[in-house]
Amino acid sequence: MKQALIDQALAEGFAKVGITRPDAVPEIAGRLDDFVRAGRHGQMGWMAERMHWRGNPAALWPEARSVIMLAEPYTPEHDPRDVPARRDRGAISVYAQNRDYHDIVKNRLKRVGRWLIEAAGPETEIKVFVDTAPVMEKPLAAAAGLGWQGKHTNLLSRDLGNWFFLGAIFTTLDLPEDAPGRENCGSCTACLDACPTDAFPAPFQLDARRCISYLTIEHHGPVDEDLRPFLGNHIYGCDDCLAACPWNKYAVAAHEARYHARDDLTAPRLAELAALDDTAFRAMFSGSPVKRVGRDRFLRNVCYAIGNSGDPSLIPALRPLLTDPDPTLAEAASWALARLSP
């Protein structure tokens, strides 16, 4: 049954499959508690609110006997580190340069799950999760042998690099578990050295409050002025630590066409983005993860990027935003204008 399941998952498009137990990572409750107590979750209150489930996968669904972890590559066709050097352009995280992965991965998981029920019998139950429930996917994936959590806290694999999404299928079926992954970072600190905001207090630890992905996506309101210059031209997410990892030499190509970057999102012009009203923003990012942050927060990030560009020719793009109804956006435009003005 296990080998047939793996074969089916690979046929559906997943690149790697591993199996673990819901109670295989008892240490994550303490790690999560330390993270939240230190305030490193920032404004992500949902992490604190669901700590019981997030820190104990067995409590999320007590009937589950096995957790099937699956990896799906979204490896970029270009080097995302090239975009930050183009200061009149915006850098959007690779995973958000086309369709929202949540729907794609979840539908693929459901197909594998339906096959499992048909193969094992109707008494088998499943639940599928893709980054939207209180599930600690990375520790579970490491326990299932898909790889290990690197010094940047993301999952790494010897044969996939770190450009892949994770999906989970919890099931009442009792399946043989895999050996956990072993850490293979060694003395390398490439990911830590690549972080513009020094968001890693120590290897294998992240302070989200300094992470560009958190600041540009999850953080509401103004970003601390001391951090703004380090955002560079990142306007949605950040790939710097991922792109720096040497294990990416083993990354496999993304077979899903909907992960391939749209031409207009690989390095969009900041001046054009600054002119987006709400309707145009929704149209441009329809079906994209970017849409969920909303026009005002996205343009806040665009203003920070313009302020960091050092390019006075972008000043006209800022002027209409100085009186925007959103006070955070108007303040960001004013800050950027002051940075570019002689």
C-alpha positions in Angstrom: 0.0 0.0 0.0 2.8 2.5 0.9 4.7 2.0 -2.4 1.4 2.2 -4.4 0.6 5.5 -2.6 4.1 6.9 -3.4 3.7 5.9 -7.0 0.3 7.5 -7.2 1.6 10.7 -5.6 4.5 10.9 -8.0 2.1 10.3 -10.9 0.0 13.2 -9.7 3.1 15.5 -9.9 4.6 15.5 -6.4 8.4 15.1 -6.4 8.8 13.4 -3.0 6.7 11.6 -0.4 7.4 10.7 3.2 5.3 9.3 6.1 5.5 10.0 9.8 3.3 9.9 12.9 1.2 12.8 14.2 3.2 12.5 17.5 6.6 12.3 15.9 7.7 15.8 16.8 7.0 16.4 20.5 9.7 19.0 20.7 7.9 21.5 18.5 5.5 22.5 21.3 8.4 23.9 23.3 10.1 25.5 20.4 6.8 27.2 19.4 6.2 28.4 22.9 9.7 29.9 23.1 9.2 31.6 19.7 5.9 33.2 20.8 7.0 34.1 24.3 10.0 36.0 22.7 7.5 37.9 20.6 9.2 36.8 17.4 5.8 36.1 15.8 5.1 39.8 15.6 1.5 40.6 14.6 0.7 37.0 13.6 -1.7 36.5 16.5 -3.1 33.4 15.0 0.1 31.6 15.9 -0.4 32.2 19.6 -4.2 31.6 19.4 -3.8 28.0 18.1 -0.6 26.9 19.8 -2.2 23.8 21.3 -3.0 22.4 17.8 0.1 23.8 16.1 2.4 22.4 18.8 0.7 19.0 18.8 -0.4 17.6 15.5 -1.9 14.6 17.3 -4.4 17.0 18.9 -5.5 18.4 15.6 -7.2 15.2 14.7 -6.8 12.5 17.3 -8.1 9.7 15.0 -5.2 10.2 12.6 -2.6 7.4 12.6 -0.3 8.6 9.8 0.8 11.9 8.2 1.8 11.8 4.6 4.0 14.7 3.7 4.5 15.6 0.0 6.8 18.1 -1.8 6.0 20.0 -4.9 8.8 22.0 -6.6 8.3 25.6 -7.8 12.0 26.1 -8.8 12.4 29.5 -10.6 13.8 29.6 -14.1 15.7 32.8 -13.3 17.9 33.8 -10.4 15.8 35.9 -8.1 18.9 37.6 -6.8 19.1 39.5 -10.1 16.0 41.6 -9.5 17.1 43.5 -6.4 19.9 45.1 -8.4 17.3 46.7 -10.8 16.3 49.5 -8.5 13.5 50.8 -10.7 11.8 47.4 -10.5 10.0 45.5 -7.8 11.0 42.1 -6.4 8.2 39.7 -5.9 8.9 36.4 -4.2 9.2 33.5 -6.7 6.2 31.6 -5.4 3.9 34.6 -6.0 4.8 35.3 -9.6 1.9 33.4 -11.0 -1.1 31.4 -9.6 -1.8 30.8 -5.9 -0.2 27.5 -4.9 -2.7 26.8 -2.1 -5.4 25.8 -4.6 -3.1 23.9 -6.9 -1.4 21.8 -4.2 -4.7 21.2 -2.3 -6.4 19.9 -5.4 -3.5 17.6 -6.1 -3.6 16.4 -2.5 -7.3 15.7 -2.7 -6.8 13.5 -5.8 -4.2 11.5 -4.0 -6.5 11.3 -1.0 -9.4 10.0 -3.0 -7.1 7.4 -4.6 -6.1 6.3 -1.0 -9.7 5.9 0.1 -10.5 3.8 -3.0 -7.4 1.7 -2.5 -7.6 1.2 1.2 -11.4 1.0 1.7 -14.2 3.4 2.5 -13.5 3.2 6.3 -10.3 5.1 5.6 -10.6 8.8 6.4 -8.3 11.7 5.4 -7.8 15.4 5.9 -5.6 17.5 3.6 -3.7 20.7 4.6 -1.7 23.3 2.7 -0.4 26.1 4.8 -3.8 27.3 6.0 -4.4 25.2 9.1 -2.5 25.0 12.4 -0.1 22.4 11.1 3.7 22.6 11.5 4.5 21.3 8.0 8.2 21.8 8.1 9.0 19.7 11.3 6.5 17.0 10.1 8.2 16.9 6.7 11.6 16.6 8.3 10.3 13.8 10.5 8.9 12.1 7.4 12.3 12.1 5.8 11.7 14.8 3.1 14.7 16.7 4.3 15.7 18.9 7.2 15.1 22.4 8.5 18.1 24.5 7.5 19.7 27.4 9.3 17.1 29.6 7.6 14.4 27.5 9.2 13.0 26.4 5.8 13.0 22.8 4.7 16.0 21.6 2.6 16.4 18.4 0.7 19.5 16.8 -0.8 17.7 16.1 -4.0 15.3 19.0 -4.2 17.1 22.0 -2.8 14.7 24.3 -1.0 12.3 25.5 -3.8 9.3 23.4 -3.0 5.9 23.6 -1.4 4.7 21.2 1.3 1.3 19.5 1.6 0.0 17.1 4.2 -2.5 14.3 4.2 -3.6 13.2 7.7 -5.2 9.7 7.6 -6.7 7.1 9.9 -4.7 4.5 7.9 -1.7 3.1 9.7 1.2 3.3 7.3 4.9 2.4 7.8 6.8 5.5 8.7 10.1 6.8 7.2 13.3 7.6 8.9 13.6 11.3 9.7 15.8 13.6 7.6 19.3 14.4 8.8 20.7 17.9 9.0 23.3 18.6 6.3 24.0 22.3 6.6 27.5 21.8 8.1 29.5 25.0 8.6 27.7 26.8 5.7 26.1 30.2 6.6 25.2 31.4 3.1 21.5 31.8 4.0 22.2 33.7 7.2 24.8 36.0 5.4 22.3 36.8 2.6 19.6 38.2 4.9 19.4 42.0 4.4 17.7 42.6 7.7 19.7 40.2 9.9 16.5 38.3 10.8 18.3 35.2 12.2 19.3 35.7 15.9 21.1 32.4 15.6 21.3 29.5 13.1 18.0 27.7 12.9 16.2 30.6 14.5 14.1 33.3 12.9 12.7 36.6 14.3 9.8 37.3 12.0 9.7 40.9 13.1 12.8 41.5 11.0 12.0 39.2 8.1 11.2 40.9 4.8 8.6 38.3 3.9 6.8 39.0 7.2 7.2 42.8 6.9 5.9 43.0 3.3 3.1 40.5 3.7 1.9 40.0 7.3 2.8 43.3 9.0 0.0 45.9 9.2 0.7 49.6 9.4 4.1 51.4 9.0 7.3 49.4 8.9 9.9 50.6 11.4 11.9 53.4 9.7 15.2 51.8 10.8 14.3 48.7 8.8 12.9 50.3 5.6 16.2 50.9 3.9 17.1 47.2 4.2 13.9 46.2 2.3 15.5 47.4 -0.9 13.1 46.8 -3.7 11.3 43.8 -2.1 7.6 44.5 -2.5 6.1 41.1 -1.7 8.1 38.5 0.1 11.8 37.7 -0.1 13.9 34.9 -1.6 17.4 35.9 -0.5 18.0 33.2 2.0 16.5 30.5 -0.2 18.4 31.6 -3.3 21.7 31.6 -1.4 21.5 27.9 -0.4 24.2 25.8 -2.2 21.9 22.7 -2.1 19.8 24.3 -4.9 22.3 22.9 -7.3 20.2 19.7 -7.0 16.9 21.5 -7.4 14.5 20.0 -9.9 12.5 22.0 -12.4 8.9 23.0 -11.6 6.7 20.9 -13.9 3.5 22.8 -13.1 3.1 25.6 -15.7 1.1 27.7 -13.3 4.2 28.2 -11.2 6.2 29.6 -14.0 6.7 33.3 -13.6 4.4 35.7 -15.5 6.5 38.1 -17.5 4.8 41.1 -15.9 5.5 39.9 -12.4 9.2 38.9 -12.7 10.4 42.4 -12.3 7.5 44.9 -12.6 8.2 48.6 -12.9 7.7 50.5 -9.7 6.3 53.6 -11.4 3.6 51.5 -13.0 2.7 49.7 -9.8 2.4 53.0 -7.9 -0.3 54.1 -10.3 -2.6 51.1 -9.5 -6.0 51.9 -8.0 -7.9 49.2 -6.2 -9.7 47.9 -9.4 -6.5 47.7 -11.4 -4.6 46.0 -8.5 -7.3 43.3 -8.2 -7.2 42.8 -12.0 -3.5 42.5 -12.1 -3.2 40.1 -9.2 -6.3 38.0 -9.8 -5.5 34.4 -8.8 -2.2 35.5 -7.3 -1.2 35.3 -3.6 -0.3 39.0 -3.8 -4.0 39.9 -3.9 -4.5 39.0 -0.3 -2.4 41.8 1.1 -4.6 44.4 -0.6 -3.8 47.4 -2.7 -2.9 49.8 0.2 -0.3 47.5 1.9 1.2 46.5 -1.5 1.6 50.1 -2.5 3.1 50.9 0.9 5.8 48.4 0.0 6.2 49.9 -3.5 6.7 53.3 -1.9 9.5 51.9 0.3 11.1 50.4 -2.7 10.9 53.7 -4.6 12.4 55.5 -1.6 15.3 53.0 -1.6 15.8 53.3 -5.4 17.9 56.4 -5.3 16.2 57.3 -8.6 14.7 60.9 -8.6 12.8 60.1 -11.9 10.4 58.1 -9.8 9.3 61.1 -7.7 6.3 61.9 -10.0 4.9 58.4 -9.2 4.9 59.3 -5.5 3.0 62.6 -5.6 -0.5 61.2 -6.1 0.0 58.9 -3.2 0.9 61.7 -0.8 -2.8 62.4 -0.2 -4.0 58.8 -0.4 -6.9 58.1 2.0 -4.9 55.3 3.6 -2.6 57.1 6.2 0.1 54.4 6.2 0.4 54.6 2.4 0.4 58.4 2.4 3.2 58.3 5.1 5.2 55.8 3.1 5.0 58.1 0.0 6.1 61.1 2.1 9.0 59.1 3.5 10.1 58.0 0.0 9.8 61.5 -1.4 12.1 62.8 1.4 14.6 60.1 0.6 14.7 61.1 -3.1 14.5 64.8 -2.8 17.8 66.8 -2.9 
